Amino acid sequence: MQPTFLFTSLRAAGAWVVTLLLFFPLGWLVLTAFKTELQAIAVPPLFAFEPTLGNFEEVQRRSDYVLFARNSLITSLGSTIIGLLIAAPAAYSMAFFRTKRTRDILMWMLSTKMMPAVGALVPIYVIAQTAGLLDSLTALTIVFTLSNLPIMVWMLYSSYKDIPHEILEAARMDGANLWTEFRHVVLPLSVGGLASTGLLCLVLSWNEAFWALNLSSAKAGTLAVLIASYSSPEGLFWAKLSAASLMAIAPIVVFGWFCQKQLVQGLTFGAVK
């Protein structure tokens, strides 16, 4: 039976309500970024006001935005590339050379994401301090890589599982060794999975705040550190905080918008067979 007009209308209205609720925080952030501090804390909230670029100018004067953005870009790209170099062969071995412990290993890797990050803060902080890597891009890149590696392995594992085994068997009959099979057969057939995995982990690394705030400061700080710098003992400067937040999330929001198809594909690997 086809859905009635009323049911279709209610479903569309519900979708719009959910969309507006999800978009409201971002929309309010954009509005606040163009207000003065007095307008930002006005009660009742102001929806009609004369926008100003003063907050963005203040962020530029007070902090080196380019430095923080560069650090975010380096750590995000670096952790994504290193993670793919590790996760791709690991997922390949688990997908095509399964053992009795393969499933247990995958579940153990996934279980590490269930542990609160604060539980590993002290040992990782001590290791970084002992190695002289505090407030360095190297430490952040390593931690971001390790943090995203379980997700990357799982996503690539799901992608590889969709490759027909007959293709690999034909390549082996033609004399292909493991490296040739992986490079010339598996990788070309899983380009979409590699792209989706890389894009998702790039977004996760860009948005990572916990480790950036605890392992870095002015020298290697990412945009998360820039945002946190607008919290002071005197309180929060809402307008400047919103401007800094908008400058931090704008690049990744635009990037995610253009790559949304690949991101959704990566999140739904293995959902439909």
N, C-alpha and C positions, 0 to 999 in steps of 0.2 A: 504494500500500500504506500502510495506517495505521501510524503508529509504534507499536512495541511498548510494553508497560507499563514494561519495564526502561529502554528508551531515554528515555521520558518522565520517569521518575524521575531518571535520571542528568542529564538536561538541567535539571530543576528544582533538583537538588542543586548542580549547577554554577552556576546563577544565584544561589542563596543564598550560595555561597562567594564569588563575585565581589562580591555586594552587601555582605557582611560585611567583606571586605577594603577596599572603598571607604569603608564607614561607620566602620571602626575608628579612623582618625585623629581624626575628629570626635568619636566617643564618648570616646576617651581625653582629648581636649581638655576635654570637659565634666567628666569625672571629676577631672582635675588642677585645674581651676578651683575646685573645692570642697575642695581639700586645703590643708594648711599647706605651707610651703616644705620642711620636713624630710620630710613624707610624700611630696611630689612627687618627691624624689630618692632615696627609699628603694629599697634593693636587697635582696631581690626587690621588684617593684612591689606596692603595696598596692591590693587591690580592695575590701577591707572596712575602712571608716574612718568616723569621725564627721564629716559634712560641715560646712563652715564658710562663712560669708558674708564673712569678714574680708578676703579678697582683693578682692572687689567694693567693699567700703567703702574699702579702701586706694586703689584706682583712682580712686574719686570724690574722696578727699581730696587725692591727689597731682596729679590732672589734671582739667581741666574737660571732662568727657566730653560734655556738651551742646554745647560749642563745637566740638569735633572732629566730632561727629555732624552738627551744622548745616553745617559746611564740606563734609562729604562729600555731604550732601543737595543743597546749592546747586550744587556743581560737577557732580554726577551729573545732576541735572535740567537744569541750564543747558546742559551739553554735549550732552545728548540732544535737547533742544528745538532748539538751534541746528543740530545735525547733521541733524535731520529737515527743517528748513527749507531746508537746502542740498542734501541728498541726494535729496529727493523730486522737485524739478524736474530735477535732473541725471540721475537714473535714468529719468525720463519722456522726456527728449530722446534718451537713448541707446536706449531700448526701442522708441520709435515713430518716430524720425527717424534711423535708422542710416546711417552712412557707412562708407567703406572702413576708416577708422581707429577705429571704435567698439570693436571687439574688442581692438585694440592698447591703446587707452586704458584699458579695463577691466583688462586684464592688467597694465599698468603700475601702476595704482592698487593692485591686489592685491599686486604685487611689493614695494611699499613696506612691507607688513606683514612681509616676510621679512627685512628689515634689523634687526639688533639695535638696541634703543632706545639703548643706550650709544653707538652710532655717531653719533647726532644730539644727544647730550647737550651737548657743548661749544658748538656754534653756537646752540642754543636757549637755553642758559644765558646766553651773552653777549648775545643779543638781549633776553632778559628783563631782564638787569641794565642794559643801556643804556636800555631803555624804562622803567626804574623799576618793573618788575612782579614782581620777586622777592618771594616770600612774600606773594603776593596771590591772591585767588580768581579774578581775571580771567585771570592767566597759566595757572592750572591748568585753568580751563574751556576756554580756547583750545586748549591742548595735548591735553586729553582729546577735544575735538571732532575735531581733526585726526587723532588716533590712531585713532578709531573710524570716521571718514568713509569709508574704502574699504570696510569691511564693510557699512556702512549702504547705500552705493550699490549694492553687489552684491546685497544681500538685496532691496532695493526693485526693482532691475532684474529679478530672478527673479520677483518678485511681479507686476510689470507685464506680463511676458511671458505670463502666464496669462490676461490679459484678451483676449477675442476682438476682433480688429481690426474685425469687422463692426459692433460697437457704436459704435466711434469713427467709422467711415465714415457710419453713420446719423446721428450727432450732427453731423458736418460737413455732410451734406446738408441738415440742418435749419437750417444757418446758424451753428453754434457756432464761435466763434473758439478760439484756443489756450487762453486763460485759462478760458473757459467749459468747454471740453472737459476741461481738467485738473481744475478745481474741482468740476464737477457730474457728471462721468462717471468719470474715472480715480480720484480720491480716494475717493469712496463705494464703488467696487468693490474697492479695495485697503486697506480699513480693517484687515483682519486682518494684512496684511503690514506696515502702518505700526505697528500695536500690537506685533507680534512684534519688529520691528526696534528700536523704542523700548525695549522691555523688556530685550532682550539688551544693548543698549548702555548702559542704565542700570546693569545688573549689572556690566558690564566697567568702567565708570567708577568705580563704588563700590569695586571690588576693586583698582583701579590703585594700585600702590605705588611703582614706580620713579620716576615723575615727581613724585609727591607728596613723596617723601623728598628729592629733589634740588632741587626748586624752591620748597619751602616749609619752614616750621619751626613756631614756636608760634602765629603770628598766623593763618596760612591753612592750617595743617596739617589733614589729613584723619585718619580713624581709622587709616590705615596708619602715620602719624607717631606716633599715640598708642601703637600696639603696639610700634613700634621704640624708643620711649623706655624700655622695660623691658629693654633690652640695655645693659649698662654694662661698664667695664673689669674690674669684679670678677666678671663672669660674668652668666649669665641667671637671673633670678628666675622659675623655671618656673611656679609657682602664680599669681603676679600676671600674668605674661605670658599665661597661659592664660585668666585672668579677663578681661583687656583684649581678647584675641582673641575670646572668646565674646561680649563686649558689642559688638564691632565687626561680627561676622558674623551675629549673631542677626537683626537687622532684614532684611538682604538674603536670608538663608536662608528666613525666614518668607514674605517677599515672593515669592521664587522658587518656594516650595512652592505657593502659591495660583495662581501664573501659569505653572506648569510646562507646561500644554497649549500656551499661546501661545509659550513659549520653544522647545519641541520643534518646533512648526510652523515657527518662524523658522529654526531650524537645518537643517530638511529641505526648504526651498523648492527646487523644481526637481529633487529627487531622484527623484521618481516622476512620470511623464508618462502 
